[in-house]
């Protein structure tokens, strides 16, 4: 989310086992999306699914 909104990140992660971490810099992402627009469509679809599921979970939460 921070990448999309150009805001500082607000989450921290801790690995429980050996892990590979990949950094995705904005300029590299923009270059990739310019060169391969279909990747942008896939990313947008996945983000929409995640956001939809999160919104549904909030709306269905009993008060």
C-alpha positions in Angstrom: 0.0 0.0 0.0 2.8 2.4 0.8 4.2 1.9 -2.7 0.9 2.8 -4.3 0.2 5.8 -2.1 3.8 7.0 -2.0 3.7 7.0 1.8 6.1 5.6 4.4 5.5 1.9 5.1 3.6 1.1 8.2 4.2 -2.6 8.7 7.1 -4.7 10.0 7.7 -8.4 9.3 9.8 -10.9 11.1 10.9 -14.2 9.4 10.5 -17.4 11.5 12.8 -19.3 9.2 15.5 -18.6 6.6 13.9 -16.3 4.0 14.7 -14.5 0.8 13.7 -10.9 0.6 13.2 -9.0 -2.6 13.1 -5.2 -2.8 11.0 -3.6 -5.4 11.9 0.0 -6.0 9.4 2.4 -7.6 11.5 3.2 -10.6 12.1 -0.5 -11.4 8.4 -1.3 -11.0 7.5 1.6 -13.3 10.0 0.4 -15.9 8.7 -3.1 -15.7 5.1 -2.0 -16.1 6.0 0.2 -19.1 7.8 -2.6 -20.8 5.2 -5.3 -19.9 1.8 -3.8 -19.4 0.1 -7.2 -19.0 2.0 -7.5 -15.7 0.3 -4.4 -14.5 -3.1 -5.9 -15.3 -2.3 -9.0 -13.2 -1.0 -6.8 -10.3 -4.2 -4.7 -10.4 -6.4 -7.8 -10.5 -4.6 -9.3 -7.5 -4.8 -6.0 -5.5 -8.5 -5.7 -6.3 -9.1 -9.2 -4.9 -7.1 -8.5 -1.7 -8.9 -5.2 -1.2 -12.3 -6.7 -1.9 -11.7 -9.6 0.6 -10.5 -7.1 3.3 -13.5 -4.9 2.8 -15.9 -7.8 2.9 -14.3 -9.0 6.2 -14.8 -5.6 7.7 -18.4 -5.3 6.5 -19.4 -8.8 7.6 -17.8 -8.4 11.1 -20.5 -8.5 13.7 -20.8 -5.4 15.8 
